[in-house]
Structure formats: C-alpha cells, structure tokens
Amino acid sequence: MKSSFLRDLLLFWLTFLFLGGVIFYPTLYYYSPRILIIFLLLLGAGVATWLVVQTRQGQKLPHIGLGWVWLIGLVAALLSTLLSPNPRVGLERTLWLGAAVFILYLLLAIIYLDDDVQPILDGALWVSGIVALSATTETAAWYSSWRDAVGSTQIAPMYPYRFASFLGHANVYMGFMNLWAPIAVSSLVKAKTRLRRVLLLVWLVLYALSIPFSSSRGGWVGMVIWIGVLVILWSTTQPWFSSVWRWVKQKWFFSIIAAVILLGIAVVVYVALSKSVTTHPTHGSSLFGSRGDFILIALRAWQMSPWGGMGPGRFAFGWLEQGYSIPPGWWPVHAHNLWTQSLAEYGPLGFLALCALLISGGCKLYSAWKSTPADHKLVIAAAIAGSCAWLVQSLVDDFSGSPHLLISLAIFAASCLTWVSVKIRSGKWSIGWLLVPLVLLVGYSSWSLWSSIPSHLAAKAGEEGYWAEAAAGFEESLAFDPQLPSYSFHAGFARAMLWWESRDEHDLALARQYLLNGIQLESGLVETAFRKKEDGYALWWANLAVLDFQAGDVAQAEEHIRLAIAIAPDEATFYLNLGWMMEELGRDDEAVLAYQKVLDLKPSYASHPFWKGSAIREEIRQSVPEMMAAPTYKYLKQAEQALRQGDIIGAQRALAFSGLAGEPVIARQVMQARVAQARGEEMAALLEVRDTLSRRQLDATSVILMDPIYYRMNLLMNLVPGYARLDAEHGQYQLMERLHTLQVQQGNCAEAARTWEIWHESMSGGFLAELPPAPACP
C-alpha cells in the first residue's frame, strides 16, 4: 500500500488525539467523564472495524519474537494480582501495561501495510511540543508573578522554580521529553521544507528552555546520555570516524587521559549545577538522594511476598508495612527505580520479564543499527539514544504508573522497528485476536469511567458543601465498584460531614461502616500462606476512632486510636485525640501522658488556645519553653521588621521569600493580612485567613491524599469532623476577632455568624464542643 495524503493525515490525527487524550485525561475527566466514555467507545469501534476488515483480508499479527516475554509478563501479572490483598487496587496499573503491548502490536500491524510512519512520529512530536510549551509558559508565568510580588526584576528567588507541566511532575516530563528529543533532532536533519525545520527548531528551543527548571537530576543525566549516544553513533557513520578510531587505538594512553579530563569536566559541571539549579527543596542534593531508601524499602517489601510480589500498584502500602511513620512523613507511591519497583510489585517473574524485554529490545535495536542503510541510520541512532536516556533515568525514577509515557514507549518502539532492513514478517496468528484485548480494555475502561461518574459529581458537590448529594454519589459509585477502597473512604467522609450538620445517628453509623469497610478492602480481608494481612493506613484508623468516640463506642475508639499510634508513632494529632478522649473519660493520668507526647513531638502547638481549656492542659503547656512554643521564622521576621519600619514593599518581598522557604501557610497569611491592613485593604486578606482555618481538615497532617494511588477525583479532605488538630499561634485568632467585628459593623450578619463559628471551632482545636453564643448582630 502506498502512502497517501489522506492516510497520513488520519494517522497523524489519531496519534495526536490518542496520546494527547491520555496526557490531558485528568483535565478532561474533571470537566466531563461522559465525553471520555464517548471518545473511548468511538475509538474502540473504529479500531474494531479496522481489525475486522483486515482479518477478512487475511492479515496476520506481525511477528517480532517477543511472545515468550509477554507470556512471562502475563503470568507474573496474574500471580501478583491474585496474591494481592486487594486485586482491584492494582487493576488499572496492570491494564495500562497490557494496553501498551496492545498498542505496540496495533501500530506494527498498521506499519506492516506501509513503511511510512512519519505521520505517527509527527503526531507524537506535536503533542510533546505542546507539553514543552506548557512547561515554559508555566515557568514564565511564575516568574512574572514573582516579579510582581517583589516589585523588581533584579531580585531572584533563592532557587529556580520547578514546573509541573501538563504531565504533573518534572521528572515525568523529562522522561517523556528525553524519549522524543533525539527523534526531533533526527527529524530536523531529515526535514525537507523550511516550515518543518522551523517547527522542529521551536520544539528543541522549548525543550532546552525547560530543562533548567525541571530540577530533575535523573532527567538531566538522561539528557546527557541521549546527546552522547546520538553524537557517538552519528560519528561512526562519518568518513573521518575510521581515521579517528585508528588514532585512538594507536595513542591509547593519550586517549585515556583525554577521556579522564572530559569526565572530570562533566563531574565539575554536574557539581556546579547541583549547587545552583538543583537546590529545589523537593529533593536532596545528589543524584540518588533518598532513592537509596526507596530501593531498600522495595526490596524489603518484596521479601514479604517473595513469590508473587506485593501486588500491582501497592508499593505505597508496602512502604507503610516497613514501619515508616506516615503521617507525618512523606509518602512515596512508587520506588523511584524501575527494577526494584517491578520486583516488589510483580515478584521474580515480573523482574525476569522486564529484564528479558530490555535485553531483547536492545538486541533488536543493535541489529537494526547494524543492518539499516546509511540514509536511515540517524533515525535508528535517535531511537537508541532515546531508549538509553529512558533506561538510565529509570535508575532513579519509575514510569510504569505513567500511562502517557507507556503509550509513548509503544509508539516509539513500533515506529523504530520500521527502519530495519529486515522487514517485520507476518506471524501465524490472525490479526483478529487483537479484538480480545481491545474489548477488555475498552470495556473495562468504559465501565470504570461510568462507575466513577457519581463520585465525580459527588466530589464537586462536596466542594460546594452539599454533603447529602456527596454522600449519595460516593455510595452509588461504591455500589457499582464495591472493591475500590477510595469510594468507601470518601462515602465515609461525606457521611461524617452530613452527620456533623444533621447530628443524625444513622449518618454517623454509616460513616463508621464505610471507613471500616475501606480499611478492610485496602488491607486485605484474609491472611494466606503467601501474604500476611496488612495493618492498614494509620490515618484511617485515627479517623474511625474519632467517629467511634462520638458514637459512644469508647472501647473501639481507644483500640483504633492506639492502633493508629502503633502504626505511625510520630504523628502528634493521634496523641492529641487520645489525650482528649482520656480526659473526657476522667482518666487524667493517661491524658497527661498523651498530651505530653503531643508537645514533645510538636512544641509549637503549645501556643494554641486549646491548652487553656483545662487545668491539666495548662500545666503541661507551661513545661514547654517559650521559644519553642512560639518559634520565629527567618523571612517572616524580616517582614515583621520591614512592616514596623513602614516598608510595605520590603514586607511583601520577605513574604515572597517566605512562601518559597515553606514557612507556615497560616503565619504567612497573617502577615499578609497585616500588610494589607497597612494598605487599607484588609478585608480580602482576612477572609483568606478564615478560609484557611475552615479548611484545616485538609492540611492538619503532612500526608498526601490518596488520589495518586486510586486515580479518582475525591473529596479534598482527609480528616473527619471532630478530629483534633492544632496550629501554632501566629495571630490568626486576633484577626478573626477583627473580621467578626468588621462584619457586624457592616451588618453582614450571615458572614459574621460563619466567621464566629470558624473562629471558635479552630480555637477549640477542632473538637465538636458547644460554641459560645455569638453576640447580637443588627
């Protein structure tokens, strides 16, 4: 079949829309999951029609000699999934891996009919170019806002901004872009029109501009690898290479010295970058940084289930099982290393399948390089360079949970195989067999999206405070998909919020039931000879304990809060809730021990008004030194000094640095309100402080939400009503008094009542205590 304009245009747009759809999935899902379902069904129907037509014409599946690799991988995935405490949790991860293999064969079948795959590459390059544009635009917008905040273009932040881009993380961005950058270079060299050359140059310029602001150590190393490999392979095709190589062999001593010098220069450059550009606080200062801890944890987690692994997508829970106290620590959801990730989640068979795939793929690329004619060698060199970049970055990152990168790898691999001099040969199996995985993938994805629609609407209702609708929506999704813990957890949170408003005991009972069900689903219901039952996530147990206590089930409440402490003994709020429970029960000695532990872990909590609520609390608070109870922060102190001197611009600059330094949000907002007050524009800033206090259920602990594990739109909360949480006193309560006074003076009684409620509820620490009556509002 000869290439035609219509065929090229169709391939371009199919690649562009599919890869773009995978990348922009979160945005599309947020606005309308129904559109995604329609798009998926139409795409599936189109592919199915094409497969049926080709089957009738007798087309066979292309044979690439990887059948045995896929078989090992399939067995590993099935074994790992069956032995997982909850197979449902990792189903998306396994299906995306299968989808990548399916897309590889589908593309190979298309390519088998026509060798021209440039439209496919062009579609992918356009998508990646848009991603690069998003990164540079985001960076430029941030620096523009920084300039506005500090009032000068001469004042630089203490470290470069780190973008997220459409891919959500700079490491993923660099893995994605490093894969396509060599292809962009080879396409530029082969470009025949001026417009094409200009567009590819723009692509490379956007990529180059974004690199420093990725702050991705692994991505930078990958970039160096692809450039080095591409230059070396390209050099071997040049006439002068033989002469240079003969000189190197003859002057081997000087060659070694030159290599050492070049290596030394590379190390110096890397160290210089590490001290200047890689100072972003999201990671350490070296290439591996904390990655060594992740790798060790992955190995230890694998030892818990050495035959089949811990289960697809369950590294985060394996991390918890190793005794890490989370909260308050950071919770990684993957091992930041492809090899240990595969071993931990899929066991030895999964690790073997990965190694076999990489070795076999490497051999095929090498064969392609050796046998491809000279006019196509640059493309194969680009393929090898991109593969090497991805492989090296996979030492410090894991992209097996990034669908857009998996799909990119499939497009990349299928396209690269077309330039081998030995054509892909037809296999024995009919192409119609691809209908089986197509139906499974489209069917499961459509069902999963359809079942998530009620929860999607429920999350939006929760954002607006419509808790009855939110609870009903999550319960409907749970009925569709009863094995997914996410729906159960958030149904419990929504019911708890509804109970807080209604005080209906039925809502409280349902909230407890859903939380317990979610914990059981997440941790596994049955202990087997192959896999022990997990303890579960500590924060869920603590939430359940609070609801147990509110329901009057004291024994269960104490059991659950102490279980949370046993799992995560460094989280201060667990001891705070235990102390309050013990104080309410009159067990003062136990309350004192728990409260003392709170202040041992978080001395800054001593400045909170909660400690003035009883004699035993006051006595414990007095044991904390004043300096520890009221810590000062470098940039906020500078803002304070500037404000005292009447230097409002200086105070605003110090606040900008305070935000970059990660100083407490509420403290920064209090200072911002004081700056706004000095300008005579305080109302908006006061309302911002109030909003932060009202959202304390979201950020009372330092743990991330569960979205990266379950890939669902959920309520933006992780604490139930009545869960005790404190902050250091930075003046926020005085500001609430000021806001309330202003609202009463303005006659805005509804807003004044809301301010009073938030003000006194936060002063109590979040307990469901009876609030003092608000003063009269005219």
Disulfide bonds with the S-S distance in Angstrom:
Cys749-Cys777 2.13
